Every structure is written in structure tokens, then in C-alpha cells.
């Protein structure tokens, strides 16, 4: 099952890409996050809260232009062709 990840800010800097497609077998966000970390080691610090073994509270997950909320975001199911954006907080002045 192919999904597309849209990269912004630091994620775009790490990957040097705007988008990238991944083939998932388990159809959940956790598998995608694991693949991203395996391929791009610096993403580990940005994506995961090691203490709680969960997605960092700083990350916003957007699937098909809709924000995903909840306690267990990693277990959400993805579908063929979904577009996923992982966003960091915006700061500046």
C-alpha cells in the first residue's frame, strides 16, 4: 500500500525532498514513522518521545489535509494513496 509523505521545515532539510512515497504492509502510522527513522536517523529526535515511546507532543500529524488528534496517534490506520504531513511548531518573530 503506497502512501505519500509531504516534508516541511526541518523534515525537508533532513530528507532533501519535498515528498516521498512509502510502501506499507501494516497500514498504520507507526510503521511509517519506523520507516522514516530507519531511513533518516536524525528524525528520531524530532519524531519520538523516547521516555513514553510515543510520537512527540511537538508533532502535528495531518492526513489528507485533516489534523489527527488523540492519545494513540501511531495506531491510526492509513489507506492507499493517503498524503501524510508531519509538522513541527512554527516560531519566529
C-alpha positions in Angstrom: 0.0 0.0 0.0 1.6 3.3 -1.1 1.3 6.5 0.9 3.0 9.8 0.3 4.8 11.9 2.9 5.0 15.6 2.5 8.1 17.2 4.0 8.3 20.7 5.5 10.8 22.7 7.6 13.4 20.5 9.3 12.0 17.3 7.8 12.6 18.8 4.3 16.1 19.8 5.4 16.9 16.2 6.6 15.5 14.4 3.5 16.4 17.0 0.9 13.0 16.2 -0.7 9.5 17.8 -0.9 7.7 14.4 -1.0 8.4 10.7 -0.8 6.3 7.6 -1.3 6.5 4.6 1.1 5.1 1.1 0.7 3.5 0.0 3.9 2.4 -3.5 4.9 0.7 -2.9 8.2 -1.3 0.1 7.2 -0.7 2.2 10.3 1.2 5.4 11.1 3.7 3.6 13.4 5.1 1.6 10.5 5.6 4.8 8.5 7.3 6.5 11.4 9.6 3.5 11.9 10.5 3.5 8.2 11.2 7.3 8.3 13.5 6.9 11.4 15.3 3.9 9.8 15.9 5.8 6.6 16.7 9.2 8.2 18.3 8.7 11.6 18.1 12.5 12.6 14.3 12.2 12.5 14.4 10.1 15.7 15.0 13.2 17.9 12.2 15.1 16.2 9.5 12.4 16.0 9.7 10.3 19.1 9.4 10.9 22.8 11.8 8.2 23.9 10.6 8.3 27.5 7.0 7.4 26.6 7.8 5.5 23.4 5.3 7.6 21.6 5.1 10.4 19.0 6.5 13.6 20.3 3.9 16.1 21.6 5.5 18.7 19.3 4.5 16.9 16.1 1.2 17.6 14.4 0.0 14.8 12.1 -2.1 15.7 9.0 -3.6 13.0 6.8 -5.3 14.2 3.6 -5.4 17.8 4.9 -7.1 16.8 8.1 -5.4 17.0 11.5 -5.3 13.8 13.5 -5.8 14.1 17.3 -5.8 11.6 20.1 -3.8 9.7 22.6 -2.6 6.9 20.3 -1.9 8.7 17.0 0.6 6.0 16.0 -2.1 3.4 15.7 -4.3 5.3 13.2 -4.9 3.4 10.0 -3.8 4.7 6.7 -5.2 4.0 3.2 -3.8 3.6 -0.2 -2.9 7.0 -1.6 -3.0 8.9 1.7 -0.9 12.0 1.9 0.7 12.5 5.3 2.4 15.6 6.6 4.3 15.7 9.9 4.5 19.3 11.1 6.7 20.9 13.8 5.6 24.1 15.7 6.2 27.3 13.8 8.1 30.0 15.6 9.5 33.3 14.6 9.0 37.0 15.0 
